[in-house]
Amino acid sequence: MKVTGTALPFPPLYRRLLPSRLAGLSLALLKATALELAILAGHLLLYPSGITQERRTTPALPSPDTTQLPTETSPPVVLLHGFIDNRSVFVLLRRNLAQHGRHQVESLNYSPLTCDIRTAAELLGRHIEGICERTGSRQVDVVGHSLGGLIARYYVQRLGGDHRVRTLVTLGTPHSGTSVVPLANAHPIVRQMRPGSPILEELARPAPGCRTHFVSFWSDLDHLMDPLETACIDHPDLLAQNVRVSGVGHLALPVHPAVATGIRQALDATRTGAATVAQADGMTVA
């Protein structure tokens, strides 16, 4: 006998203990946490491959007797990882960008012993100058995950990097400071990511005429952002768009293919067409 549409006499435990709205959130959180753990396991395997700096290459010049095709108009992309991480976190994003025509992509490793965002931002500036010299490009696009986005923003706002960075995409970056894991305050760079730190006060200062276009992706299930909205950019002088991502956590932001699509849209958008990126109500990826 085939039975359809029957109601279970004992609903699942989470449905009995929680209101339906909270139960749905709890289920989404469980799924996001499981995905975070899977990504963490995979990243631990890849981590050794990204410890050393990326080998820098100069684009080969075409031979004089070769018919030259139109060159790529998109600027190079610079990827900047987060706290205690390295360039291996961007393996999937790099592949995604390359599959869609972005072949000039470089990653910068800063030392896990780095204790100052200002110092890391200066290193980023030298790195970007080197890329522009090698490629002949006047500007670059930057994608920064977590702390990497804060370092790139400091370079743009405080070190004059807005003349070099066309678009800055940040992924789960604590723009207003995060209060998560108070015990981590032993590390100087973590203290710089706390609300009210001197670094964040510098970034809150006026930045008239800043030419860089900012796109900030923030997740409603990001366990490292407290409060969650700290990953949004709120500054009256910056041309910024905040994109809410639902269904994934902090580690998934530089990995998830749907987020990668949003990143490509952000990099391809012009300053006047920035509103086409993922739309104001964000994206649901899980």
C-alpha positions as CSV (number, residue, x, y, z in Angstrom):
1,M,0.0,0.0,0.0
2,K,1.4,3.4,-1.0
3,V,0.8,6.2,1.5
4,T,1.3,9.9,0.6
5,G,0.8,13.1,2.5
6,T,0.9,11.6,6.0
7,A,1.9,13.8,8.9
8,L,4.6,12.5,11.2
9,P,3.2,12.0,14.8
10,F,6.4,13.4,16.3
11,P,7.9,16.3,14.4
12,P,11.6,16.6,14.2
13,L,13.1,17.8,17.5
14,Y,14.2,21.2,16.1
15,R,10.7,21.9,15.0
16,R,9.3,21.2,18.4
17,L,11.9,23.2,20.3
18,L,12.2,26.2,18.0
19,P,9.7,28.4,16.2
20,S,9.5,27.6,12.4
21,R,11.5,30.7,11.5
22,L,14.3,29.9,13.9
23,A,14.3,26.3,12.9
24,G,14.9,27.3,9.3
25,L,17.7,29.6,10.3
26,S,19.2,26.8,12.5
27,L,19.1,24.4,9.5
28,A,20.7,27.0,7.2
29,L,23.4,27.5,9.9
30,L,24.0,23.8,10.2
31,K,24.4,23.5,6.4
32,A,26.8,26.5,6.3
33,T,28.8,25.1,9.2
34,A,29.2,21.8,7.4
35,L,30.3,23.5,4.3
36,E,32.8,25.6,6.3
37,L,34.3,22.4,7.8
38,A,34.6,20.8,4.4
39,I,36.3,23.9,3.0
40,L,38.6,24.1,5.9
41,A,39.7,20.5,5.5
42,G,40.4,21.0,1.8
43,H,42.2,24.3,2.5
44,L,44.5,22.6,5.0
45,L,45.5,20.2,2.3
46,L,46.3,23.0,-0.1
47,Y,47.9,25.3,2.4
48,P,51.5,24.0,1.9
49,S,51.3,24.8,-1.8
50,G,50.8,28.5,-1.1
51,I,53.4,29.1,1.5
52,T,56.0,30.4,-1.0
53,Q,55.6,33.6,-3.0
54,E,54.1,33.2,-6.4
55,R,56.6,33.2,-9.3
56,R,56.4,36.5,-11.2
57,T,56.4,36.4,-15.0
58,T,56.6,39.2,-17.6
59,P,54.1,38.8,-20.4
60,A,56.0,37.7,-23.6
61,L,56.2,40.3,-26.3
62,P,54.8,39.2,-29.7
63,S,57.3,38.7,-32.6
64,P,57.4,41.5,-35.1
65,D,56.1,39.3,-37.9
66,T,53.1,38.1,-35.9
67,T,49.7,39.6,-36.5
68,Q,48.7,41.3,-33.2
69,L,45.2,40.6,-31.9
70,P,43.4,43.2,-29.7
71,T,44.9,43.1,-26.2
72,E,42.9,42.4,-23.0
73,T,41.3,45.6,-21.8
74,S,40.6,44.4,-18.3
75,P,43.3,45.4,-15.8
76,P,45.3,42.7,-13.9
77,V,43.7,41.3,-10.7
78,V,45.5,41.2,-7.4
79,L,44.3,38.7,-4.8
80,L,45.1,39.3,-1.1
81,H,44.4,36.6,1.5
82,G,43.2,36.9,5.1
83,F,44.7,36.5,8.5
84,I,47.1,33.5,9.0
85,D,46.4,32.3,5.5
86,N,48.1,32.3,2.1
87,R,47.4,32.5,-1.6
88,S,46.2,28.9,-1.8
89,V,42.8,30.1,-0.6
90,F,42.2,31.6,-4.1
91,V,42.8,28.4,-6.1
92,L,39.2,28.0,-7.2
93,L,38.6,31.8,-7.7
94,R,41.7,32.0,-9.9
95,R,40.5,29.2,-12.0
96,N,37.1,30.8,-12.3
97,L,38.5,34.1,-13.4
98,A,40.8,32.5,-15.9
99,Q,37.9,30.5,-17.4
100,H,36.2,33.8,-18.0
101,G,39.1,35.7,-19.7
102,R,41.0,37.1,-16.7
103,H,44.5,35.7,-17.3
104,Q,46.5,38.4,-15.6
105,V,45.9,37.3,-12.0
106,E,48.5,37.5,-9.2
107,S,48.5,36.8,-5.5
108,L,50.5,38.4,-2.8
109,N,51.6,36.5,0.3
110,Y,52.3,38.7,3.4
111,S,54.0,37.1,6.3
112,P,51.9,35.4,9.0
113,L,54.2,37.4,11.4
114,T,52.9,40.7,10.0
115,C,51.8,42.8,13.0
116,D,50.7,46.0,11.3
117,I,48.2,46.8,8.6
118,R,50.1,49.9,7.5
119,T,53.2,47.9,6.8
120,A,51.3,45.3,4.8
121,A,49.5,48.1,2.9
122,E,52.9,49.5,1.9
123,L,54.0,46.1,0.7
124,L,50.8,45.8,-1.3
125,G,51.6,49.2,-2.9
126,R,55.1,48.1,-4.0
127,H,53.6,44.8,-5.3
128,I,51.0,46.7,-7.4
129,E,53.6,49.1,-8.8
130,G,55.6,46.1,-9.9
131,I,52.6,44.6,-11.6
132,C,51.9,47.8,-13.5
133,E,55.5,48.0,-14.6
134,R,55.6,44.4,-15.8
135,T,52.2,44.5,-17.6
136,G,52.1,48.0,-18.8
137,S,48.7,48.5,-17.2
138,R,47.9,51.8,-15.5
139,Q,45.5,50.2,-13.0
140,V,44.7,46.9,-11.3
141,D,41.6,45.4,-9.6
142,V,42.0,43.9,-6.1
143,V,40.1,41.2,-4.4
144,G,40.7,40.9,-0.6
145,H,39.4,38.3,1.7
146,S,38.9,39.3,5.4
147,L,42.0,41.1,6.6
148,G,43.3,41.3,3.0
149,G,40.4,43.6,2.2
150,L,41.2,45.9,5.1
151,I,44.9,46.0,4.0
152,A,43.8,46.9,0.5
153,R,41.4,49.6,1.7
154,Y,44.1,51.2,3.8
155,Y,46.4,51.3,0.7
156,V,43.6,52.9,-1.3
157,Q,42.4,55.5,1.2
158,R,45.5,56.3,3.2
159,L,48.5,55.7,0.9
160,G,47.1,57.2,-2.4
161,G,46.4,53.8,-3.9
162,D,43.1,55.0,-5.5
163,H,45.1,56.1,-8.6
164,R,46.2,52.5,-9.1
165,V,43.2,50.4,-7.9
166,R,40.2,50.7,-10.2
167,T,37.9,48.3,-8.2
168,L,38.4,46.8,-4.7
169,V,36.2,43.8,-3.9
170,T,36.2,42.8,-0.2
171,L,35.0,39.4,1.1
172,G,34.0,39.2,4.7
173,T,36.2,42.2,5.7
174,P,35.7,43.8,9.1
175,H,35.4,47.4,7.9
176,S,34.0,48.6,11.2
177,G,35.8,46.1,13.4
178,T,34.8,42.7,14.7
179,S,34.5,41.7,18.4
180,V,34.7,38.0,17.8
181,V,37.2,35.8,19.9
182,P,38.3,38.3,22.5
183,L,41.2,36.1,23.5
184,A,42.8,36.8,20.1
185,N,43.7,40.3,21.2
186,A,47.1,39.0,22.0
187,H,48.0,39.5,18.4
188,P,48.6,43.1,17.4
189,I,47.0,42.9,14.0
190,V,43.8,41.4,15.6
191,R,43.7,44.5,17.9
192,Q,43.8,46.6,14.8
193,M,40.7,44.9,13.6
194,R,38.7,45.7,16.7
195,P,36.0,48.4,16.7
196,G,37.5,51.8,17.5
197,S,41.1,50.9,16.8
198,P,43.4,53.7,15.5
199,I,43.5,52.0,12.1
200,L,39.7,51.9,11.7
201,E,39.5,55.5,13.0
202,E,41.9,56.5,10.1
203,L,39.7,54.7,7.6
204,A,36.7,56.6,9.0
205,R,38.2,59.9,8.2
206,P,37.2,62.0,5.2
207,A,38.4,60.6,1.8
208,P,37.3,63.2,-0.7
209,G,37.9,62.5,-4.3
210,C,38.7,58.8,-3.8
211,R,38.5,57.2,-7.3
212,T,38.3,53.5,-6.4
213,H,35.0,51.7,-6.7
214,F,34.3,49.4,-3.7
215,V,32.2,46.3,-3.6
216,S,31.8,44.5,-0.3
217,F,30.4,41.0,-0.1
218,W,29.1,40.2,3.4
219,S,27.5,37.0,4.7
220,D,24.6,36.7,7.1
221,L,26.2,33.5,8.5
222,D,29.7,34.8,8.8
223,H,30.9,33.5,12.2
224,L,34.0,35.8,12.3
225,M,32.0,39.1,11.9
226,D,30.5,40.5,15.1
227,P,28.3,42.3,14.3
228,L,27.6,40.8,10.8
229,E,27.1,44.3,9.3
230,T,30.7,45.2,10.1
231,A,31.6,43.6,6.8
232,C,29.7,46.4,5.0
233,I,31.4,49.7,3.9
234,D,29.7,52.8,5.4
235,H,31.6,55.9,4.4
236,P,30.1,59.0,2.8
237,D,33.1,59.7,0.6
238,L,33.4,56.2,-0.9
239,L,31.7,54.9,-4.0
240,A,30.7,51.6,-2.4
241,Q,28.2,48.8,-2.8
242,N,27.4,46.2,-0.2
243,V,26.2,42.8,-1.4
244,R,24.6,40.5,1.1
245,V,25.3,36.8,0.6
246,S,22.9,34.3,2.3
247,G,23.7,30.7,3.1
248,V,27.5,30.5,3.4
249,G,30.1,31.4,6.0
250,H,33.4,33.2,6.1
251,L,35.6,30.6,4.5
252,A,33.2,29.9,1.7
253,L,33.2,33.5,0.4
254,P,36.4,33.2,-1.8
255,V,35.5,29.6,-2.8
256,H,31.8,29.4,-3.7
257,P,31.1,29.6,-7.4
258,A,28.0,31.9,-7.0
259,V,30.2,34.4,-5.1
260,A,32.8,34.1,-7.8
261,T,30.2,35.1,-10.4
262,G,29.3,38.2,-8.3
263,I,33.0,39.0,-8.1
264,R,33.4,38.8,-11.9
265,Q,30.4,41.1,-12.2
266,A,31.9,43.6,-9.9
267,L,35.2,43.6,-11.7
268,D,33.5,43.9,-15.1
269,A,31.2,46.7,-14.0
270,T,32.1,50.3,-14.8
271,R,31.7,53.0,-12.3
272,T,28.3,54.0,-13.7
273,G,27.1,50.4,-14.0
274,A,28.0,49.2,-10.6
275,A,24.4,48.8,-9.5
276,T,24.2,45.7,-11.8
277,V,26.3,43.7,-9.4
278,A,24.1,41.1,-7.7
279,Q,21.4,43.8,-7.0
280,A,20.8,45.6,-3.7
281,D,19.0,42.7,-2.1
282,G,22.0,40.4,-2.4
283,M,22.3,36.8,-3.4
284,T,21.3,33.4,-2.0
285,V,23.8,30.7,-2.7
286,A,22.7,27.8,-0.5
